[in-house]
Amino acid sequence: MTINDYFSTSDLSLTTTLSLYYPVDSLDRSNLPKIQFLFKRDSNLDRFVESYWKGEIQVNPITFFNQLKAIKTRIYEH
């Protein structure tokens, strides 16, 4: 695996939205306090991210909030 096999972001909102559809593969804590979330790239991931930035992704707000809590738990579990 190479770095090009992964999509990386520190944006919490993007991470939360992505993680509703793609599992977080790992967290990179090498540049604290900023944490990078890594997602295994596939043929649809880049298009999904582009759709996110265009405002084309819609999610249930309760589902988003619950997922945000789960992501924050992963941040602070160490």
C-alpha positions in Angstrom: 0.0 0.0 0.0 1.2 3.5 -0.8 0.0 6.9 0.4 -1.9 7.3 -2.9 -4.1 4.3 -1.8 -5.6 6.5 0.9 -7.6 9.7 1.1 -6.5 11.9 4.1 -8.4 14.8 5.7 -8.4 16.6 9.0 -11.8 18.2 8.4 -14.1 16.9 11.1 -17.3 17.5 9.1 -16.0 15.7 6.0 -14.6 12.9 8.1 -18.0 12.4 9.8 -19.9 12.4 6.5 -17.4 10.1 4.8 -17.4 7.7 7.7 -21.1 7.2 7.3 -20.3 5.4 4.0 -16.6 4.5 4.3 -14.8 3.1 7.3 -12.0 5.2 8.8 -8.9 3.0 8.1 -6.6 4.8 10.5 -5.7 8.0 12.3 -2.4 9.8 11.7 -1.4 11.6 14.9 2.1 12.6 13.7 1.3 16.3 13.3 -0.5 16.9 16.6 -2.7 18.8 17.4 -4.0 18.1 13.9 -5.2 14.6 13.3 -5.5 13.2 9.8 -8.2 10.6 9.1 -7.3 8.1 6.5 -9.8 6.3 4.2 -8.9 3.6 1.8 -9.4 5.0 -1.6 -11.7 3.3 -4.1 -13.1 4.3 -7.5 -16.0 6.2 -5.9 -14.3 7.9 -2.9 -12.9 10.9 -4.8 -16.3 11.5 -6.5 -18.0 11.3 -3.1 -15.6 13.9 -1.7 -16.2 16.2 -4.7 -20.0 15.8 -4.2 -19.5 16.7 -0.5 -17.7 20.0 -1.3 -20.4 20.8 -3.9 -23.1 20.4 -1.3 -24.7 17.5 -3.0 -24.5 15.1 -0.1 -27.5 15.0 2.3 -27.5 13.1 5.6 -29.9 12.7 8.4 -28.9 15.2 11.1 -29.4 12.8 14.0 -27.3 10.1 12.2 -24.6 12.8 11.5 -24.6 13.9 15.1 -24.3 10.3 16.5 -21.5 9.6 14.0 -19.7 12.8 15.0 -19.7 11.6 18.6 -18.2 8.3 17.5 -15.5 10.1 15.6 -14.7 12.3 18.6 -14.4 9.2 20.7 -11.8 7.9 18.4 -9.9 11.2 18.6 -9.7 11.1 22.4 -9.4 7.4 23.0 -5.6 7.7 23.4 
